[in-house]
């Protein structure tokens, strides 16, 4: 049985430096994710949506071993 867990991260950045602040956060948390055995999967920046009004700036998955 696989115990892997995936977490969906959908982000909406504030206009005044939100993306830059998130990149700082990402750099700070990276060692913690590595220690936990987590793996960040590909980032997606959607250009358009087919269903609904999902308008995130970026979304990605983080895979945890359990």
N, CA, C and O atoms as CSV, one atom per row, in Angstrom:
chain,resi,resn,atom,element,x,y,z
A,1,UNK,N,N,0.840,-1.187,0.000
A,1,UNK,CA,C,0.000,0.000,0.000
A,1,UNK,C,C,0.884,1.249,0.000
A,1,UNK,O,O,1.840,1.350,0.768
A,2,UNK,N,N,0.545,2.187,-0.870
A,2,UNK,CA,C,1.284,3.444,-0.957
A,2,UNK,C,C,0.779,4.417,0.096
A,2,UNK,O,O,-0.428,4.624,0.222
A,3,UNK,N,N,1.688,5.011,0.849
A,3,UNK,CA,C,1.306,5.983,1.861
A,3,UNK,C,C,1.553,7.413,1.404
A,3,UNK,O,O,1.414,8.348,2.193
A,4,UNK,N,N,1.918,7.593,0.137
A,4,UNK,CA,C,2.213,8.939,-0.353
A,4,UNK,C,C,0.979,9.841,-0.243
A,4,UNK,O,O,-0.158,9.403,-0.419
A,5,UNK,N,N,1.242,11.091,0.048
A,5,UNK,CA,C,0.188,12.097,0.142
A,5,UNK,C,C,0.561,13.263,-0.759
A,5,UNK,O,O,1.718,13.681,-0.805
A,6,UNK,N,N,-0.416,13.776,-1.465
A,6,UNK,CA,C,-0.195,14.926,-2.340
A,6,UNK,C,C,-1.007,16.108,-1.832
A,6,UNK,O,O,-2.163,15.957,-1.437
A,7,UNK,N,N,-0.390,17.284,-1.846
A,7,UNK,CA,C,-1.070,18.500,-1.435
A,7,UNK,C,C,-1.103,19.467,-2.628
A,7,UNK,O,O,-0.068,19.796,-3.208
A,8,UNK,N,N,-2.301,19.908,-2.973
A,8,UNK,CA,C,-2.460,20.887,-4.040
A,8,UNK,C,C,-2.251,22.281,-3.460
A,8,UNK,O,O,-2.859,22.639,-2.451
A,9,UNK,N,N,-1.398,23.055,-4.096
A,9,UNK,CA,C,-1.147,24.442,-3.703
A,9,UNK,C,C,-1.608,25.335,-4.847
A,9,UNK,O,O,-1.068,25.262,-5.951
A,10,UNK,N,N,-2.595,26.171,-4.591
A,10,UNK,CA,C,-3.067,27.152,-5.566
A,10,UNK,C,C,-2.792,28.525,-4.977
A,10,UNK,O,O,-3.185,28.814,-3.847
A,11,UNK,N,N,-2.118,29.365,-5.743
A,11,UNK,CA,C,-1.671,30.652,-5.220
A,11,UNK,C,C,-2.208,31.817,-6.042
A,11,UNK,O,O,-2.243,31.782,-7.272
A,12,UNK,N,N,-2.623,32.843,-5.318
A,12,UNK,CA,C,-3.047,34.113,-5.894
A,12,UNK,C,C,-2.144,35.173,-5.269
A,12,UNK,O,O,-2.228,35.428,-4.067
A,13,UNK,N,N,-1.294,35.784,-6.061
A,13,UNK,CA,C,-0.326,36.743,-5.536
A,13,UNK,C,C,-0.917,38.149,-5.444
A,13,UNK,O,O,-1.655,38.583,-6.328
A,14,UNK,N,N,-0.585,38.847,-4.370
A,14,UNK,CA,C,-0.932,40.263,-4.269
A,14,UNK,C,C,-0.064,41.034,-5.252
A,14,UNK,O,O,1.060,40.630,-5.549
A,15,UNK,N,N,-0.585,42.134,-5.747
A,15,UNK,CA,C,0.121,42.897,-6.773
A,15,UNK,C,C,1.418,43.516,-6.285
A,15,UNK,O,O,2.377,43.595,-7.052
A,16,UNK,N,N,1.480,43.950,-5.055
A,16,UNK,CA,C,2.652,44.657,-4.542
A,16,UNK,C,C,3.693,43.702,-3.965
A,16,UNK,O,O,3.917,43.676,-2.754
A,17,UNK,N,N,4.328,42.916,-4.838
A,17,UNK,CA,C,5.421,42.057,-4.402
A,17,UNK,C,C,5.032,40.696,-3.858
A,17,UNK,O,O,5.861,40.021,-3.247
A,18,UNK,N,N,3.803,40.281,-4.063
A,18,UNK,CA,C,3.362,38.992,-3.531
A,18,UNK,C,C,4.158,37.810,-4.059
A,18,UNK,O,O,4.526,36.918,-3.295
A,19,UNK,N,N,4.424,37.796,-5.354
A,19,UNK,CA,C,5.180,36.691,-5.928
A,19,UNK,C,C,6.609,36.667,-5.380
A,19,UNK,O,O,7.130,35.594,-5.074
A,20,UNK,N,N,7.238,37.814,-5.253
A,20,UNK,CA,C,8.600,37.883,-4.732
A,20,UNK,C,C,8.650,37.396,-3.277
A,20,UNK,O,O,9.574,36.681,-2.891
A,21,UNK,N,N,7.663,37.783,-2.484
A,21,UNK,CA,C,7.601,37.329,-1.086
A,21,UNK,C,C,7.409,35.824,-1.017
A,21,UNK,O,O,7.998,35.162,-0.162
A,22,UNK,N,N,6.588,35.274,-1.911
A,22,UNK,CA,C,6.386,33.828,-1.907
A,22,UNK,C,C,7.670,33.099,-2.304
A,22,UNK,O,O,7.963,32.033,-1.763
A,23,UNK,N,N,8.425,33.653,-3.228
A,23,UNK,CA,C,9.698,33.038,-3.607
A,23,UNK,C,C,10.672,33.031,-2.426
A,23,UNK,O,O,11.420,32.071,-2.245
A,24,UNK,N,N,10.664,34.098,-1.627
A,24,UNK,CA,C,11.486,34.128,-0.413
A,24,UNK,C,C,11.043,33.026,0.555
A,24,UNK,O,O,11.871,32.306,1.114
A,25,UNK,N,N,9.743,32.911,0.740
A,25,UNK,CA,C,9.188,31.857,1.605
A,25,UNK,C,C,9.605,30.478,1.089
A,25,UNK,O,O,10.026,29.620,1.865
A,26,UNK,N,N,9.485,30.272,-0.222
A,26,UNK,CA,C,9.844,28.989,-0.813
A,26,UNK,C,C,11.292,28.615,-0.557
A,26,UNK,O,O,11.599,27.462,-0.258
A,27,UNK,N,N,12.178,29.586,-0.674
A,27,UNK,CA,C,13.600,29.329,-0.412
A,27,UNK,C,C,13.830,28.977,1.056
A,27,UNK,O,O,14.664,28.128,1.371
A,28,UNK,N,N,13.093,29.628,1.950
A,28,UNK,CA,C,13.254,29.370,3.386
A,28,UNK,C,C,12.699,28.003,3.781
A,28,UNK,O,O,13.256,27.343,4.657
A,29,UNK,N,N,11.612,27.573,3.148
A,29,UNK,CA,C,10.966,26.318,3.536
A,29,UNK,C,C,11.567,25.103,2.816
A,29,UNK,O,O,11.333,23.970,3.235
A,30,UNK,N,N,12.325,25.317,1.757
A,30,UNK,CA,C,12.888,24.204,0.977
A,30,UNK,C,C,13.663,23.198,1.830
A,30,UNK,O,O,13.468,21.996,1.652
A,31,UNK,N,N,14.539,23.635,2.753
A,31,UNK,CA,C,15.248,22.652,3.577
A,31,UNK,C,C,14.307,21.814,4.458
A,31,UNK,O,O,14.579,20.643,4.723
A,32,UNK,N,N,13.213,22.415,4.904
A,32,UNK,CA,C,12.246,21.678,5.720
A,32,UNK,C,C,11.522,20.621,4.896
A,32,UNK,O,O,11.290,19.508,5.369
A,33,UNK,N,N,11.166,20.972,3.668
A,33,UNK,CA,C,10.530,20.000,2.790
A,33,UNK,C,C,11.471,18.840,2.493
A,33,UNK,O,O,11.066,17.677,2.506
A,34,UNK,N,N,12.723,19.168,2.227
A,34,UNK,CA,C,13.709,18.126,1.947
A,34,UNK,C,C,13.867,17.199,3.149
A,34,UNK,O,O,13.926,15.980,2.988
A,35,UNK,N,N,13.935,17.761,4.334
A,35,UNK,CA,C,14.074,16.968,5.559
A,35,UNK,C,C,12.875,16.033,5.749
A,35,UNK,O,O,13.026,14.918,6.248
A,36,UNK,N,N,11.695,16.490,5.353
A,36,UNK,CA,C,10.478,15.681,5.486
A,36,UNK,C,C,10.332,14.678,4.347
A,36,UNK,O,O,9.407,13.866,4.356
A,37,UNK,N,N,11.234,14.724,3.366
A,37,UNK,CA,C,11.146,13.813,2.224
A,37,UNK,C,C,10.124,14.255,1.193
A,37,UNK,O,O,9.709,13.459,0.350
A,38,UNK,N,N,9.713,15.518,1.251
A,38,UNK,CA,C,8.718,16.046,0.317
A,38,UNK,C,C,9.383,16.421,-1.003
A,38,UNK,O,O,10.582,16.691,-1.070
A,39,UNK,N,N,8.569,16.428,-2.038
A,39,UNK,CA,C,9.056,16.747,-3.378
A,39,UNK,C,C,8.042,17.658,-4.059
A,39,UNK,O,O,6.872,17.298,-4.192
A,40,UNK,N,N,8.484,18.833,-4.488
A,40,UNK,CA,C,7.613,19.761,-5.202
A,40,UNK,C,C,7.550,19.317,-6.656
A,40,UNK,O,O,8.576,19.161,-7.318
A,41,UNK,N,N,6.338,19.116,-7.137
A,41,UNK,CA,C,6.142,18.725,-8.530
A,41,UNK,C,C,6.090,19.970,-9.400
A,41,UNK,O,O,6.232,21.083,-8.894
A,42,UNK,N,N,5.891,19.798,-10.693
A,42,UNK,CA,C,5.889,20.907,-11.644
A,42,UNK,C,C,4.923,22.017,-11.269
A,42,UNK,O,O,3.843,21.767,-10.734
A,43,UNK,N,N,5.330,23.254,-11.560
A,43,UNK,CA,C,4.456,24.422,-11.423
A,43,UNK,C,C,3.673,24.600,-12.716
A,43,UNK,O,O,4.177,24.325,-13.805
A,44,UNK,N,N,2.450,25.058,-12.584
A,44,UNK,CA,C,1.618,25.315,-13.755
A,44,UNK,C,C,1.099,26.738,-13.679
A,44,UNK,O,O,0.604,27.178,-12.642
A,45,UNK,N,N,1.217,27.448,-14.782
A,45,UNK,CA,C,0.675,28.807,-14.885
A,45,UNK,C,C,-0.360,28.783,-16.004
A,45,UNK,O,O,-0.023,28.956,-17.176
A,46,UNK,N,N,-1.604,28.570,-15.639
A,46,UNK,CA,C,-2.649,28.443,-16.662
A,46,UNK,C,C,-2.892,29.739,-17.419
A,46,UNK,O,O,-2.890,30.826,-16.841
A,47,UNK,N,N,-3.100,29.604,-18.715
A,47,UNK,CA,C,-3.430,30.748,-19.563
A,47,UNK,C,C,-4.934,30.953,-19.660
A,47,UNK,O,O,-5.414,32.080,-19.780
A,48,UNK,N,N,-5.678,29.838,-19.606
A,48,UNK,CA,C,-7.127,29.927,-19.690
A,48,UNK,C,C,-7.740,28.738,-18.967
A,48,UNK,O,O,-7.066,27.747,-18.686
A,49,UNK,N,N,-9.020,28.851,-18.673
A,49,UNK,CA,C,-9.735,27.819,-17.942
A,49,UNK,C,C,-10.947,27.390,-18.743
A,49,UNK,O,O,-11.590,28.210,-19.399
A,50,UNK,N,N,-11.256,26.116,-18.690
A,50,UNK,CA,C,-12.371,25.582,-19.453
A,50,UNK,C,C,-13.664,25.516,-18.641
A,50,UNK,O,O,-14.758,25.654,-19.188
A,51,UNK,N,N,-13.527,25.307,-17.350
A,51,UNK,CA,C,-14.698,25.157,-16.487
A,51,UNK,C,C,-14.532,26.062,-15.273
A,51,UNK,O,O,-13.464,26.088,-14.660
A,52,UNK,N,N,-15.555,26.787,-14.929
A,52,UNK,CA,C,-15.520,27.605,-13.724
A,52,UNK,C,C,-14.699,28.869,-13.872
A,52,UNK,O,O,-14.340,29.288,-14.972
A,53,UNK,N,N,-14.417,29.460,-12.721
A,53,UNK,CA,C,-13.679,30.717,-12.707
A,53,UNK,C,C,-12.406,30.597,-11.886
A,53,UNK,O,O,-12.049,31.526,-11.161
A,54,UNK,N,N,-11.740,29.502,-11.984
A,54,UNK,CA,C,-10.478,29.259,-11.303
A,54,UNK,C,C,-9.444,30.176,-11.933
A,54,UNK,O,O,-9.146,30.036,-13.119
A,55,UNK,N,N,-8.894,31.104,-11.176
A,55,UNK,CA,C,-7.981,32.080,-11.772
A,55,UNK,C,C,-6.683,32.222,-10.985
A,55,UNK,O,O,-6.153,33.325,-10.851
A,56,UNK,N,N,-6.173,31.116,-10.467
A,56,UNK,CA,C,-4.935,31.190,-9.684
A,56,UNK,C,C,-3.777,31.657,-10.557
A,56,UNK,O,O,-3.777,31.457,-11.772
A,57,UNK,N,N,-2.792,32.281,-9.920
A,57,UNK,CA,C,-1.599,32.712,-10.641
A,57,UNK,C,C,-0.695,31.522,-10.956
A,57,UNK,O,O,-0.055,31.473,-12.006
A,58,UNK,N,N,-0.655,30.587,-10.050
A,58,UNK,CA,C,0.154,29.382,-10.232
A,58,UNK,C,C,-0.421,28.294,-9.330
A,58,UNK,O,O,-1.000,28.587,-8.284
A,59,UNK,N,N,-0.257,27.036,-9.744
A,59,UNK,CA,C,-0.599,25.944,-8.847
A,59,UNK,C,C,0.390,24.809,-9.059
A,59,UNK,O,O,0.978,24.658,-10.130
A,60,UNK,N,N,0.556,24.014,-8.007
A,60,UNK,CA,C,1.502,22.901,-8.059
A,60,UNK,C,C,1.153,21.895,-6.982
A,60,UNK,O,O,0.361,22.174,-6.081
A,61,UNK,N,N,1.751,20.730,-7.089
A,61,UNK,CA,C,1.551,19.658,-6.126
A,61,UNK,C,C,2.845,19.463,-5.316
A,61,UNK,O,O,3.950,19.621,-5.837
A,62,UNK,N,N,2.680,19.122,-4.055
A,62,UNK,CA,C,3.803,18.717,-3.217
A,62,UNK,C,C,3.520,17.284,-2.795
A,62,UNK,O,O,2.461,16.985,-2.244
A,63,UNK,N,N,4.470,16.408,-3.055
A,63,UNK,CA,C,4.327,14.983,-2.717
A,63,UNK,C,C,5.075,14.715,-1.405
A,63,UNK,O,O,6.263,15.011,-1.279
A,64,UNK,N,N,4.362,14.157,-0.449
A,64,UNK,CA,C,4.952,13.766,0.835
A,64,UNK,C,C,5.000,12.249,0.905
A,64,UNK,O,O,4.111,11.590,0.366
A,65,UNK,N,N,5.999,11.678,1.545
A,65,UNK,CA,C,6.115,10.225,1.587
A,65,UNK,C,C,5.012,9.551,2.423
A,65,UNK,O,O,4.719,8.374,2.213
A,66,UNK,N,N,4.415,10.264,3.343
A,66,UNK,CA,C,3.317,9.691,4.138
A,66,UNK,C,C,2.508,10.812,4.775
A,66,UNK,O,O,1.538,10.546,5.486
